[in-house]
Amino acid sequence: MGPQSVYRRQGYARAMLTALVHRATAEARVKTVRVTISPDNTASLATISGFGFVEVGEQWDEEDGLELIFEVPV
């Protein structure tokens, strides 16, 4: 088990995403929150589930390869 494994499945990413969406909601000029996730990153895909994100497309990232684009209005 690697050192990062200790922090997995503790709810940290979901808590950060919750805080980010709440913060975005408080900013009048922010209309949309966008996330990009590799299609095989099941942990991140699970993290955004329940937040209302909708897949709106895909993009190619030079470093990470194919990424799916998700958005949710705030």
N, CA, C and O atoms as a DFTB+ gen file, in Angstrom:
296 C
 N C O
     1  1       0.850      -1.175       0.000
     2  2       0.000       0.000       0.000
     3  2       0.895       1.237       0.000
     4  3       1.750       1.390       0.873
     5  1       0.692       2.135      -1.000
     6  2       1.497       3.342      -1.115
     7  2       1.039       4.409      -0.137
     8  3      -0.039       4.296       0.446
     9  1       1.844       5.441       0.048
    10  2       1.514       6.502       1.003
    11  2       0.222       7.239       0.658
    12  3      -0.459       7.731       1.559
    13  1      -0.134       7.328      -0.636
    14  2      -1.365       8.017      -1.021
    15  2      -2.596       7.187      -0.694
    16  3      -3.684       7.741      -0.536
    17  1      -2.449       5.874      -0.590
    18  2      -3.586       4.995      -0.322
    19  2      -4.267       5.307       1.001
    20  3      -5.468       5.084       1.153
    21  1      -3.511       5.819       1.952
    22  2      -4.057       6.149       3.270
    23  2      -5.164       7.196       3.160
    24  3      -6.095       7.211       3.966
    25  1      -5.057       8.075       2.154
    26  2      -5.992       9.184       2.025
    27  2      -7.164       8.875       1.104
    28  3      -8.077       9.691       0.982
    29  1      -7.159       7.746       0.471
    30  2      -8.244       7.391      -0.444
    31  2      -9.453       6.923       0.330
    32  3      -9.350       6.363       1.421
    33  1     -10.615       7.174      -0.277
    34  2     -11.901       6.714       0.271
    35  2     -12.206       7.342       1.638
    36  3     -12.892       6.737       2.462
    37  1     -11.701       8.540       1.869
    38  2     -11.954       9.242       3.126
    39  2     -12.940      10.391       2.950
    40  3     -13.326      11.031       3.929
    41  1     -13.353      10.660       1.706
    42  2     -14.306      11.731       1.454
    43  2     -13.694      13.097       1.245
    44  3     -14.419      14.089       1.166
    45  1     -12.373      13.176       1.151
    46  2     -11.718      14.466       0.992
    47  2     -12.064      15.126      -0.339
    48  3     -12.368      16.318      -0.380
    49  1     -12.019      14.363      -1.419
    50  2     -12.317      14.932      -2.743
    51  2     -13.764      15.415      -2.804
    52  3     -14.037      16.488      -3.343
    53  1     -14.685      14.635      -2.260
    54  2     -16.092      15.036      -2.257
    55  2     -16.281      16.298      -1.420
    56  3     -17.046      17.182      -1.804
    57  1     -15.601      16.392      -0.292
    58  2     -15.696      17.588       0.554
    59  2     -15.147      18.814      -0.172
    60  3     -15.724      19.899      -0.089
    61  1     -14.022      18.638      -0.890
    62  2     -13.459      19.765      -1.635
    63  2     -14.378      20.183      -2.776
    64  3     -14.547      21.375      -3.032
    65  1     -14.973      19.209      -3.464
    66  2     -15.886      19.531      -4.552
    67  2     -17.127      20.246      -4.019
    68  3     -17.604      21.202      -4.631
    69  1     -17.645      19.791      -2.891
    70  2     -18.786      20.454      -2.262
    71  2     -18.456      21.909      -1.947
    72  3     -19.249      22.806      -2.234
    73  1     -17.289      22.140      -1.357
    74  2     -16.860      23.511      -1.024
    75  2     -16.702      24.351      -2.286
    76  3     -17.091      25.518      -2.304
    77  1     -16.139      23.773      -3.334
    78  2     -15.949      24.497      -4.583
    79  2     -17.290      24.901      -5.193
    80  3     -17.456      26.044      -5.620
    81  1     -18.238      23.978      -5.235
    82  2     -19.547      24.288      -5.815
    83  2     -20.266      25.350      -4.980
    84  3     -20.886      26.256      -5.538
    85  1     -20.191      25.247      -3.652
    86  2     -20.801      26.272      -2.788
    87  2     -20.148      27.632      -3.013
    88  3     -20.832      28.655      -3.064
    89  1     -18.835      27.638      -3.147
    90  2     -18.114      28.892      -3.388
    91  2     -18.505      29.490      -4.735
    92  3     -18.710      30.699      -4.848
    93  1     -18.608      28.643      -5.753
    94  2     -19.002      29.115      -7.080
    95  2     -20.415      29.687      -7.057
    96  3     -20.695      30.681      -7.727
    97  1     -21.293      29.069      -6.300
    98  2     -22.668      29.556      -6.180
    99  2     -22.711      30.953      -5.573
   100  3     -23.583      31.753      -5.914
   101  1     -21.784      31.246      -4.684
   102  2     -21.751      32.546      -4.018
   103  2     -21.221      33.656      -4.925
   104  3     -21.400      34.835      -4.622
   105  1     -20.577      33.298      -6.025
   106  2     -20.024      34.280      -6.959
   107  2     -21.020      34.532      -8.086
   108  3     -21.261      33.644      -8.904
   109  1     -21.594      35.715      -8.138
   110  2     -22.619      36.039      -9.130
   111  2     -22.132      35.869     -10.566
   112  3     -22.913      35.513     -11.449
   113  1     -20.855      36.122     -10.802
   114  2     -20.362      36.044     -12.180
   115  2     -20.066      34.615     -12.634
   116  3     -19.853      34.383     -13.824
   117  1     -20.047      33.662     -11.715
   118  2     -19.814      32.263     -12.079
   119  2     -21.152      31.625     -12.409
   120  3     -22.073      31.619     -11.592
   121  1     -21.244      31.094     -13.603
   122  2     -22.496      30.483     -14.067
   123  2     -22.405      28.960     -14.165
   124  3     -23.415      28.260     -14.098
   125  1     -21.171      28.457     -14.327
   126  2     -20.984      27.028     -14.572
   127  2     -19.713      26.545     -13.899
   128  3     -18.707      27.253     -13.875
   129  1     -19.761      25.328     -13.349
   130  2     -18.561      24.660     -12.865
   131  2     -18.266      23.545     -13.857
   132  3     -19.148      22.760     -14.208
   133  1     -17.020      23.485     -14.302
   134  2     -16.604      22.482     -15.289
   135  2     -15.498      21.628     -14.688
   136  3     -14.590      22.134     -14.030
   137  1     -15.590      20.334     -14.925
   138  2     -14.523      19.412     -14.551
   139  2     -14.170      18.576     -15.774
   140  3     -15.021      18.288     -16.616
   141  1     -12.906      18.195     -15.854
   142  2     -12.465      17.281     -16.902
   143  2     -11.845      16.069     -16.223
   144  3     -11.043      16.196     -15.298
   145  1     -12.236      14.883     -16.704
   146  2     -11.830      13.644     -16.060
   147  2     -11.502      12.610     -17.133
   148  3     -12.219      12.487     -18.126
   149  1     -10.435      11.882     -16.932
   150  2     -10.096      10.771     -17.817
   151  2     -11.229       9.740     -17.761
   152  3     -11.737       9.456     -16.676
   153  1     -11.632       9.179     -18.894
   154  2     -12.739       8.229     -18.899
   155  2     -12.495       6.983     -18.051
   156  3     -13.454       6.325     -17.646
   157  1     -11.245       6.644     -17.774
   158  2     -10.971       5.462     -16.955
   159  2     -10.682       5.800     -15.490
   160  3     -10.260       4.930     -14.727
   161  1     -10.905       7.053     -15.094
   162  2     -10.700       7.459     -13.699
   163  2     -12.015       7.271     -12.938
   164  3     -12.749       8.228     -12.693
   165  1     -12.289       6.040     -12.576
   166  2     -13.571       5.718     -11.942
   167  2     -13.757       6.418     -10.601
   168  3     -14.882       6.753     -10.230
   169  1     -12.675       6.642      -9.874
   170  2     -12.793       7.313      -8.576
   171  2     -13.297       8.744      -8.749
   172  3     -14.190       9.182      -8.023
   173  1     -12.724       9.477      -9.712
   174  2     -13.169      10.858      -9.937
   175  2     -14.571      10.905     -10.526
   176  3     -15.357      11.788     -10.185
   177  1     -14.889       9.967     -11.404
   178  2     -16.239       9.909     -11.951
   179  2     -17.255       9.647     -10.839
   180  3     -18.345      10.219     -10.843
   181  1     -16.901       8.793      -9.898
   182  2     -17.789       8.532      -8.760
   183  2     -17.899       9.762      -7.866
   184  3     -18.966      10.034      -7.317
   185  1     -16.805      10.507      -7.715
   186  2     -16.823      11.702      -6.867
   187  2     -17.819      12.732      -7.371
   188  3     -18.512      13.354      -6.567
   189  1     -17.910      12.929      -8.688
   190  2     -18.819      13.964      -9.202
   191  2     -20.271      13.499      -9.283
   192  3     -21.176      14.314      -9.461
   193  1     -20.494      12.186      -9.151
   194  2     -21.875      11.708      -9.221
   195  2     -22.663      12.280      -8.051
   196  3     -22.153      12.385      -6.935
   197  1     -23.891      12.643      -8.314
   198  2     -24.727      13.237      -7.281
   199  2     -24.637      14.750      -7.215
   200  3     -25.379      15.376      -6.457
   201  1     -23.740      15.355      -7.995
   202  2     -23.604      16.805      -8.010
   203  2     -24.333      17.442      -9.188
   204  3     -24.360      18.667      -9.305
   205  1     -24.921      16.634     -10.057
   206  2     -25.664      17.167     -11.188
   207  2     -24.832      17.461     -12.414
   208  3     -25.323      18.084     -13.355
   209  1     -23.576      17.025     -12.428
   210  2     -22.727      17.249     -13.593
   211  2     -23.255      16.458     -14.784
   212  3     -23.702      15.320     -14.647
   213  1     -23.193      17.089     -15.957
   214  2     -23.623      16.477     -17.203
   215  2     -22.434      16.457     -18.153
   216  3     -21.718      17.450     -18.275
   217  1     -22.222      15.332     -18.824
   218  2     -21.141      15.254     -19.797
   219  2     -21.513      16.097     -21.010
   220  3     -22.577      15.916     -21.602
   221  1     -20.619      17.028     -21.377
   222  2     -20.901      17.950     -22.484
   223  2     -19.931      17.804     -23.642
   224  3     -20.082      18.477     -24.662
   225  1     -18.942      16.939     -23.503
   226  2     -17.989      16.760     -24.588
   227  2     -16.722      16.098     -24.104
   228  3     -16.669      15.522     -23.017
   229  1     -15.704      16.191     -24.935
   230  2     -14.408      15.642     -24.573
   231  2     -13.320      16.521     -25.167
   232  3     -13.570      17.326     -26.064
   233  1     -12.112      16.353     -24.653
   234  2     -10.967      17.114     -25.140
   235  2      -9.730      16.252     -25.026
   236  3      -9.704      15.255     -24.304
   237  1      -8.710      16.657     -25.754
   238  2      -7.422      15.978     -25.670
   239  2      -6.465      16.865     -24.900
   240  3      -6.232      18.012     -25.282
   241  1      -5.916      16.348     -23.830
   242  2      -4.938      17.065     -23.024
   243  2      -3.565      16.480     -23.334
   244  3      -3.379      15.264     -23.288
   245  1      -2.607      17.345     -23.649
   246  2      -1.268      16.877     -24.021
   247  2      -0.614      16.036     -22.931
   248  3       0.158      15.125     -23.230
   249  1      -0.913      16.331     -21.689
   250  2      -0.297      15.592     -20.579
   251  2      -1.117      14.374     -20.169
   252  3      -0.560      13.307     -19.907
   253  1      -2.447      14.530     -20.113
   254  2      -3.304      13.476     -19.562
   255  2      -4.035      12.647     -20.610
   256  3      -4.637      11.629     -20.267
   257  1      -3.999      13.053     -21.875
   258  2      -4.712      12.304     -22.909
   259  2      -6.176      12.690     -22.966
   260  3      -6.540      13.830     -22.681
   261  1      -7.007      11.737     -23.334
   262  2      -8.440      11.982     -23.478
   263  2      -9.072      12.328     -22.132
   264  3      -8.832      11.657     -21.128
   265  1      -9.879      13.381     -22.129
   266  2     -10.625      13.778     -20.936
   267  2     -12.076      14.029     -21.324
   268  3     -12.365      14.609     -22.370
   269  1     -12.968      13.588     -20.474
   270  2     -14.384      13.910     -20.635
   271  2     -14.644      15.230     -19.934
   272  3     -14.063      15.508     -18.885
   273  1     -15.514      16.042     -20.510
   274  2     -15.847      17.356     -19.944
   275  2     -17.244      17.264     -19.339
   276  3     -18.190      16.831     -19.997
   277  1     -17.358      17.670     -18.094
   278  2     -18.633      17.693     -17.383
   279  2     -18.880      19.108     -16.889
   280  3     -17.947      19.813     -16.506
   281  1     -20.146      19.520     -16.898
   282  2     -20.521      20.850     -16.381
   283  2     -21.778      20.733     -15.524
   284  3     -22.597      19.828     -15.682
   285  1     -21.887      21.691     -14.612
   286  2     -23.099      21.838     -13.827
   287  2     -23.339      23.336     -13.659
   288  3     -22.414      24.069     -13.309
   289  1     -24.587      23.810     -13.907
   290  2     -24.875      25.227     -13.673
   291  2     -24.923      25.503     -12.177
   292  3     -25.318      24.648     -11.384
   293  1     -24.512      26.716     -11.804
   294  2     -24.553      27.080     -10.380
   295  2     -25.389      28.320     -10.179
   296  3     -25.544      28.784      -9.049
